[in-house]
Amino acid sequence: MTRPDLRDQIELVLFDVDGVLTDGTLLIGPEGEALKPFNVRDGVAIGLLRQHGIKSGVLSAKSSQPLLTRATQLGMDVIKIGFSRKLEAIQQIAEEQGIAAERIAFAGDDIIDIPVMREVAVAYAPADAHPLVLEAADHVMKTAGGRGVAREIAEDLLLARGLDLAGMYAHMLGDDDALRRLVQ
């Protein structure tokens, strides 16, 4: 059964981290500290969402200092880490943010994410997600995890709102027509 397309009504986008915002690689430094590679394109995506009135956040079963640092740097509205019961967490987030699940999108890549994907309005998956997650997703991205998935999702949501690519980025140049002139 196909769900209705609610992308133009999304108020909050939540991202799983390992396998979505990162490629799932975990580097361990000489002192035992965990290092995670994040993609700068996804940082731009969070700013893009914010500029267009959409909140963002992370929902991860794992907790790590690199994740907390990156989410804080980006000014994400929701930071829920260390939550293995993601479905309970999504309900808590909806209540805390005053946003119905029908206004939330979620991007996940592994089996633990499927219950959340079924609960929210729009479910995204990176191209290299687990096959069962790909089946559960409303939209499968062209991008693999850690390679700019959040950017692709942000653009998809804004395109669904009727914006074109040049229009959604115009604010970055401070001139609504500047970007259109550059890409023509």
C-alpha positions, -999 to 999 in steps of 0.1 A, spaced: 0 0 0 14 34 -10 12 61 16 1 97 7 29 121 -3 32 144 26 67 159 18 53 194 14 40 193 50 71 182 68 81 204 98 109 182 113 135 159 96 153 134 118 184 115 107 199 83 120 236 88 121 257 57 114 249 47 78 230 79 70 250 110 81 282 88 81 291 59 60 291 37 90 329 38 94 341 40 130 377 50 134 393 43 168 421 67 178 452 57 197 436 67 230 405 46 222 384 76 211 358 71 184 361 93 153 333 96 127 336 111 93 307 135 85 301 150 50 301 188 48 272 187 23 250 175 51 259 206 71 247 228 43 215 207 43 207 215 79 211 253 72 190 249 41 162 233 60 164 259 88 163 287 62 130 273 49 114 267 83 120 230 87 136 217 119 162 190 120 177 165 144 194 132 150 180 101 165 206 75 171 209 43 191 245 51 197 260 79 217 294 94 210 312 127 215 318 132 178 281 129 171 271 153 199 298 178 187 286 177 151 249 179 159 256 208 182 279 226 157 251 224 131 225 238 155 202 209 152 169 213 170 167 177 183 196 156 196 185 122 208 214 99 211 217 66 229 181 56 223 179 20 212 141 22 214 137 46 186 99 43 183 95 55 219 120 83 212 101 95 181 69 97 201 88 117 228 103 140 202 69 146 187 54 156 220 84 177 231 84 196 197 47 199 195 48 183 160 25 154 150 42 123 135 24 132 103 47 162 100 80 143 107 103 127 82 130 102 91 160 88 74 173 54 84 194 27 70 192 -4 92 166 -28 107 163 -9 140 150 21 119 120 3 103 94 8 131 102 46 131 99 47 93 64 32 96 54 57 122 64 90 105 49 107 75 78 103 52 106 77 54 139 80 35 167 56 31 202 60 16 210 40 -15 231 15 4 206 8 32 197 -27 42 173 -43 17 144 -45 42 149 -8 49 148 0 12 115 -18 11 101 2 40 113 36 27 89 59 8 119 74 -10 153 59 -16 181 84 -22 206 81 -50 233 89 -25 249 63 -2 252 69 35 278 95 45 279 110 10 254 138 14 221 120 21 208 148 42 215 173 14 196 151 -11 167 148 14 166 186 21 164 193 -16 137 167 -21 115 182 6 120 217 -8 113 206 -43 81 190 -30 71 225 -16 74 239 -51 108 255 -49 134 251 -77 171 244 -69 182 280 -76 154 294 -55 161 273 -25 198 284 -25 192 321 -34 194 332 3 231 321 4 241 347 -21 220 375 -5 203 382 -38 172 362 -49 182 365 -86 219 360 -82 219 323 -83 195 321 -111 218 343 -132 248 320 -123 231 288 -134 216 301 -166 
